[in-house]
Amino acid sequence: MSEPYDTLDKEWKQACQILFMRELGPLKDYASFLSRYPDSLRKEKSALSKQDAYFSSQYAKGSKFALFDEKTELGRMKLPISALNDIDSIRQAVGEIAYYAGSKVLGNSSHCEASDNVIDSFFVLHSHEILTSAYVAYSELTINSKHLFGCSSIGDSQFCVKACEFSGAARIFESVNAYDSRDLYYCYYCRNCADCIFSFNQHSKHNLIGNVQMEKSKYMEMKTELLCQLGDDLQGRKTALSLADLAGGA
């Protein structure tokens, strides 16, 4: 395995320890599960080096591809003098030397692998549109966040697994559309909430299970039991039901 993977595997295990009170096994075992929300990256071979190049955009068939790191070589390409006679000749000649560049890692970034459009970020794996973030795998559209796995559209958050459309969040699992909240599992549209499981359309609530308000000690007792069951299921199957599955009666 690579250095980015090895580091992210350790961070994944730490995230599982925080969310499920135990490790659940290596990150690679959950690649399919974590890839459910983000749009998939396109992989092409560089026409120059034959190395894998990753793209977040779907370009036309028949296009030529290269790695962003090969930009120096691409910059040396010039139109032949013989092609500068008319518009049609120029258009044809440009098409012959035009390449789409993939695996773009920009700014102050490092340890990024199989990713595209990464800016000022560190330790990124199989992700795209990642800005000022760190320890991100199988995710997209993140900013100012850390420890994200299988997430989409996340800002100013940390320790999120399978979360979508979040801001100002921490310790989130399989939840969608919540802000300034923490410790949510299977929740939707929560604002300024904490310690909620299977809760929906809530504002400034704490210690909820199924939208039922509970005394804190009772909530923690039930939370421990539920997370134990969820961890067992996730570790055994390497997947778990999504919110969409629940809504569909799965």
C-alpha positions in Angstrom: 0.0 0.0 0.0 1.0 3.6 -0.4 1.9 6.2 2.3 -1.5 8.1 1.8 -3.4 4.9 2.2 -1.4 3.8 5.2 -2.0 7.1 7.0 -5.7 7.3 6.0 -6.2 3.7 7.2 -5.0 4.8 10.7 -7.3 7.8 10.6 -10.2 5.6 9.5 -9.6 3.3 12.5 -9.5 6.3 14.8 -12.8 7.6 13.3 -14.4 4.2 13.9 -13.1 4.2 17.5 -14.7 7.6 18.0 -18.0 6.8 16.2 -18.5 3.2 17.2 -16.3 2.9 20.2 -14.0 0.3 18.4 -12.1 -0.3 15.2 -13.9 -2.0 12.4 -11.1 -3.2 10.2 -9.0 -1.8 7.3 -10.2 1.1 5.2 -9.9 -0.9 1.9 -12.6 -3.3 3.1 -15.1 -0.4 3.1 -14.2 1.2 -0.3 -17.5 0.2 -2.0 -19.6 1.2 1.0 -17.9 4.6 1.3 -18.2 5.3 -2.4 -22.0 5.4 -2.4 -22.5 9.2 -2.0 -19.7 10.8 -4.0 -19.8 10.9 -7.8 -17.2 8.4 -9.1 -13.9 9.5 -10.6 -13.1 8.7 -14.2 -9.8 6.9 -14.7 -7.9 7.1 -18.0 -4.4 6.3 -19.1 -2.1 9.2 -19.8 -1.3 9.3 -23.5 2.2 10.5 -22.6 3.3 8.2 -19.7 0.6 5.5 -19.7 0.1 6.2 -16.0 -3.4 6.4 -14.4 -5.0 9.8 -14.5 -8.2 10.7 -12.5 -10.9 13.1 -13.6 -13.9 14.5 -11.8 -15.4 15.6 -15.1 -16.7 13.3 -17.8 -15.0 14.3 -21.0 -15.9 13.2 -24.5 -14.9 9.8 -25.9 -11.9 10.0 -28.1 -10.2 12.8 -26.1 -6.6 12.6 -25.2 -5.6 12.6 -21.5 -2.5 13.3 -19.4 -1.5 13.9 -15.8 -1.4 17.4 -14.5 2.2 16.8 -13.5 3.0 16.4 -17.2 2.1 20.0 -17.8 5.7 21.0 -18.5 5.9 18.5 -21.4 2.5 19.6 -22.7 3.6 23.2 -22.6 6.4 22.4 -25.1 3.9 21.4 -27.7 3.5 23.9 -30.5 1.4 24.2 -33.7 3.5 23.5 -36.9 4.0 26.6 -39.1 2.2 24.7 -41.9 -1.0 24.7 -39.8 -1.2 28.5 -39.5 -2.7 29.2 -42.9 -6.4 29.2 -42.0 -9.0 28.5 -39.3 -9.7 24.9 -40.3 -6.0 24.0 -40.3 -5.5 25.6 -37.0 -8.5 23.9 -35.5 -7.4 20.5 -36.7 -3.8 21.1 -35.5 -5.0 22.2 -32.0 -7.1 19.1 -31.7 -4.1 16.9 -32.3 -2.1 18.4 -29.5 -5.0 19.1 -27.0 -5.1 17.0 -23.8 -7.3 17.0 -20.7 -5.2 17.0 -17.6 -6.2 14.9 -14.7 -5.1 14.1 -11.1 -4.9 17.9 -10.5 -3.3 18.6 -7.1 -2.7 22.3 -6.6 -1.5 24.8 -4.0 0.1 23.6 -0.8 -1.0 20.0 -1.1 0.7 16.7 -0.5 0.1 13.0 -0.1 -2.8 12.9 -2.5 -3.6 9.8 -4.5 -6.1 8.8 -7.1 -7.8 12.2 -6.7 -8.6 15.3 -8.8 -9.0 19.0 -8.1 -7.4 19.0 -4.7 -6.2 22.4 -3.4 -4.2 23.1 -0.2 -5.1 19.7 1.3 -3.2 16.7 2.7 -3.7 13.0 2.7 -6.5 12.6 0.2 -7.5 9.4 -1.4 -10.1 8.7 -4.2 -11.7 12.1 -3.8 -12.3 15.2 -5.8 -13.0 18.9 -5.3 -11.2 19.0 -1.9 -10.2 22.4 -0.5 -8.2 23.1 2.6 -8.9 19.7 4.1 -7.0 16.8 5.5 -7.5 13.0 5.9 -10.2 12.6 3.3 -11.1 9.4 1.5 -13.9 8.5 -1.0 -15.4 12.0 -0.7 -16.2 15.1 -2.7 -16.8 18.8 -2.3 -15.2 19.5 1.0 -13.8 22.6 2.6 -12.0 23.3 5.9 -12.6 19.8 7.1 -10.8 16.8 8.5 -11.3 13.0 8.9 -14.0 12.5 6.3 -14.9 9.2 4.8 -17.6 8.7 2.1 -18.8 12.3 2.4 -20.2 14.9 0.0 -20.7 18.6 0.3 -19.1 19.1 3.7 -17.7 22.3 5.3 -16.0 23.0 8.6 -16.6 19.5 9.9 -14.7 16.5 11.3 -15.0 12.8 11.9 -17.8 12.2 9.5 -18.6 8.9 7.8 -21.3 8.8 5.1 -22.5 12.3 5.6 -23.9 14.7 3.0 -24.7 18.4 3.1 -23.2 19.3 6.5 -21.5 22.4 8.0 -20.1 22.9 11.4 -20.6 19.2 12.3 -18.6 16.6 14.2 -19.0 12.8 14.7 -21.6 12.1 12.1 -22.7 8.8 10.6 -25.1 8.2 7.6 -26.9 11.5 7.9 -27.9 14.2 5.5 -28.5 18.0 5.7 -27.6 19.1 9.1 -25.7 22.1 10.5 -23.9 23.0 13.7 -24.6 19.6 15.1 -22.7 16.7 16.6 -23.0 13.0 17.4 -25.7 12.2 14.8 -26.6 8.8 13.5 -29.2 8.3 10.7 -30.5 11.8 11.0 -31.9 14.2 8.5 -32.4 18.0 8.6 -31.1 18.8 12.1 -30.0 22.2 13.2 -27.9 22.8 16.4 -28.6 19.3 17.6 -26.5 16.8 19.6 -26.8 13.1 20.4 -29.5 12.1 18.1 -30.2 8.7 16.5 -32.9 8.1 13.8 -34.1 11.7 14.2 -35.6 14.0 11.6 -36.5 17.7 11.2 -35.2 18.8 14.6 -33.9 22.1 15.9 -31.8 22.6 19.1 -32.6 19.1 20.5 -30.5 16.7 22.4 -30.7 13.0 23.5 -33.3 11.9 20.9 -33.9 8.4 19.5 -36.6 8.4 16.8 -37.5 12.0 17.7 -38.3 10.8 21.3 -36.7 13.0 24.0 -34.9 10.9 26.6 -33.3 11.5 29.9 -29.5 11.7 29.3 -28.5 8.6 31.2 -31.1 6.5 29.5 -30.2 7.9 26.1 -26.5 7.0 26.7 -27.4 3.5 27.8 -29.4 2.9 24.6 -26.9 4.7 22.4 -24.2 2.3 23.6 -26.3 -0.7 22.8 -27.4 0.6 19.4 -23.8 1.5 18.4 -22.7 -2.0 19.4 -25.3 -3.5 17.1 -24.5 -1.1 14.3 -20.8 -1.8 14.6 -21.3 -5.5 14.6 -23.4 -5.3 11.4 -21.0 -2.9 9.7 -18.0 -5.0 10.5 -19.7 -8.2 9.4 -21.2 -7.0 6.2 -18.8 -4.2 5.3 -21.9 -2.1 4.5 -25.0 -0.7 6.2 -28.4 0.6 5.4 -28.5 4.2 4.1 -31.2 6.8 4.9 -32.6 6.1 1.4 -32.9 2.4 2.2 -34.8 3.2 5.4 -37.2 5.5 3.6 -37.8 2.8 1.1 -38.7 0.3 3.8 -35.5 -1.8 3.4 
